Amino acid sequence: MKEVNVMNHAATNNAVVCTGVEKSFGQGETRTQVLRQLDLSIEMGGLAMLVGPSGCGKTTLISVITGLLDLTAGTVEVLGKRPHEMAPRDQILFRRENIGFVFQQFNLLPALTAAENVAVPLFVAGWERREAVEKASELLNVLGLGDRTRSLPSQLSGGQQQRVAIARAVIHEPRLIVCDEPTSALDAKAGMKVMELLSEVSVRPDRAVIVVTHDSRVFEFADTIAHMEDGRITHVEQSQGSRVALAAH
């Protein structure tokens, strides 16, 4: 990978642009600043990783980008919009329609089957139940889980649960997919498979994927790697075309 500027003002196809972003928690003497004048741009059509030591602000940053946390200062543009300037209801609708989440702990609903878990975003969007579950089952088949569509999460391995979580994140075809430590609970083989699936299913010209990770084993799947330290982006590396070749093996 080669190092590039933290901000690429010439880019015209940005999924995310953070400018002077700050985030603090608490007040007065207990106030803690987590993000400090942070600048970052992430282009459409690729997989970007956020890496850095624990406590450097990675999870806070993706929570701010997705609107799960408010800003203290600065601006965040997501898909050409500023969600933090929207009314709360509009912000929720924007997030529901445009952003998919893959959480570290999967967050699957234990009483629902794999297909029903995947179909949840479609249920929320008003799909008829049978059609939603049918589409979810088709996607699970693509991900190699065609024989587990009726299994409960407790009947699935960690790797299988993670594939269900990925399917749930992409079923409604969001333009931005955000993953928080998607391989942390997996062994090396399962972790590589999950990243291959994310690349195959999610990386398209009209989408962007952000992955927070400590797992250096999966860096090869990144188009860009943004390094964080003490609440700032210190530098960004950009792939020179090796990711696709490596992911294909």
N, C-alpha and C positions, 0 to 999 in steps of 0.2 A: 504494500500500500504506500501511497505517497501522501505527504501532508499537504493540506489545502487551508485556505483562510477559513476562520471560524464563521464569518458571514460572507455569503456570496450574493452581493447586491445585484449582480447581473442576471441571476437566475429568474426566469419568468414562469417556472412551473413548480413553485414551492408548495408543499403540503402544509408545512409549519414554518412560521417565522417568529422567533422570540427576540425582542429588542429591549435591552435594559431591564430584564425581568428580575424582580426582587420578591421574596416571600419570607415573612417573619411570623413567628408564633409568640404569643404572650405579650405582655405590656411591661413598661418600666424596667426594673432591675431583672425581671424574669424573661425579658424579650430575647428571643433567639432568632438570628437571621440565618436562614437556610440557603436561600438563593441570593446571589450578589451580582447585580448588574450583568446578568447572563444574556449573552447573544448566541443565537443558533438558528440556522436554516436547514430544513430537510426537504429534499426534492421528491417529487412524485416518481413512481416507477422503480423504487429501490427499497432495500432493507437497511435501516440505520440502527446501529447499536449504541447505547449509552453505557459506558464503562467507567469504573473508578472505585475507590475504597468505600467500604461501608460508612454511611453517614455523610457522604459528600453531596447528597441532594438528588440522586437519580429518581427515586420514587416520587419525591415531592415535585420534581420537574414534570414528570408525565402526568401527575395529578393536576397540575396547573394547566398543562397543555389541553387535557381533556375536559377541563372545567369542573373537575371534582373538588378542587380547591380554588379559592379566590386569589387574585394577585394582590400584592402589597404595592407594587409599582411596576411600570413598564407596560409593554403591550405584547399580546400573543395573537397572531393570525393563524387560523386553521382553515385550510381549503378556501382561502380568500375572505373569510369572515372573522369577526372578532367576538367569539362567544361570550367573553366576560362583559361585553357591553350590551348583551341581549337581556331581555326580560327573563326571569327564571323559567317560565313555561317554554319560551322559545329556545332557551339554552338546552333544556331537557330534550325537546324535540330534535334539535340539531344533533345532539349527542346520540340519540337513539337511531337516527337515520344515517349518520355518517361515520360513526366510530364503533369499532369492535374491540372487545377486551379479552385478553387471556391472562388470568390471574395466577399467581404463584401457587396458590392452594386449590386451583381448579374451580372451586365454588359451584360444583354440580349439586343439583337438588336431589337428595337421597331417595325420595319417594317416586321420582320420575325415571323412566327408562332412558337409555342413551339417546334414542331418537327424540323423545319428548324433551330432554334437556337441550338438545341441539335446536329444537323447534321453538324454544321460548321466545327469541326475538320476533319470530313470525306471529306467535300468539299475541304478543304485545302490539304488533302492527295491525292486528285485526284479521289475520288469515283464519280461514275455516280449519278446524283442528285436523281433520283427515288429510287435507291437502298439505298442511304444514308438516305433519309427521311423515308424509310420503316424500316430500322434498328433503327433509332431514335424513331419512333413511337412504336416499340416493346419494347424498353427500358422504354419509358414513361408509357406504359401499366403495366410493372412490378412495377413501382413506384407509381401506383395508379392514373395515369393521362391519361389513355387510351381515355377518353372522352374529353380531352382538347388539343389534338395534333394540332388542327388547330386554337387554340386560340392565340391571340396576347398577349404579356406580360402585356399590360394594362388591359386585361380581366382576369388576374390571381391574386389570393391573394398573399401575401408575402410568405407564406409557399409553395404555388404552384410554384412561381417563383424560390424559392430556390431549389426545387426538379428538376426543369428544369436545373438550373445551375449545380447541382450535376450530372445529366445525361450527360450534355455537357462535364463535366470534365472526365467522365469515359468511354464515348462512344468508344474511340479509345484504350481502355484497357491500359492506361499508367501504368508504374510500380511504379511511385511516384505521389501521389495526395496531393496537398497543399491547405489548406483552411484558409482564413483570416477572423476570426470572423464570421463563418457561421450562428450563431444563434443570433447575436446581434440585428437584426431587428425583431425578432420573439417573440411571447409570449411563455410561458413555455411549453405548449402542443406542439406547432408547432416546437419549438427548440428541444424537445426530439425526435419528429418524424424524424426531419432532421438527428440527430445523429444516430438514429436507421438505417435509410436508408444508411448513410455513412458506418456504420459497416457492414450491410448486403451486400452492393454492392461492397465495396472497400477493406475490410480487407481480404486478401487472402495470402497464403504463399509466392507468388511471387510479392506481392505489399507491399507498406508502405504508411501510411497516416500521414500527419503532420497537426495539427489543432492549429492555434493561437486563444486563447480565453480568455475572462475575465469572462466567464459564469461558475461559480462554479457548477451550476445545472447539467452540462453535464460531470463533471469530472469522473463520474462512467463509462463512455464509454472508458476511456483511458487505454491502456496497460502500458504506461509510461507517467509521467508528469515531464517535465523539467522546473524548476523554474529559471526565469531570474531576475536579478537586476543589474542596472548600467552597462549594456553591457556585462555581464558575466552570465554563467550558474552557479548558486550557489549550486544546488543539483538536483538529479533526483530520483523520486519515481517510483517503478515498481509494477504493479498489482500482486496480489497473486491469480489471477484466478476469481475475482468477476465480471469482466466486462461482460463476456458472459452471466453469469447467470442474471445479472441485466438487460442487454439489451433485454433479451428474454421476460421480463414481461411488 
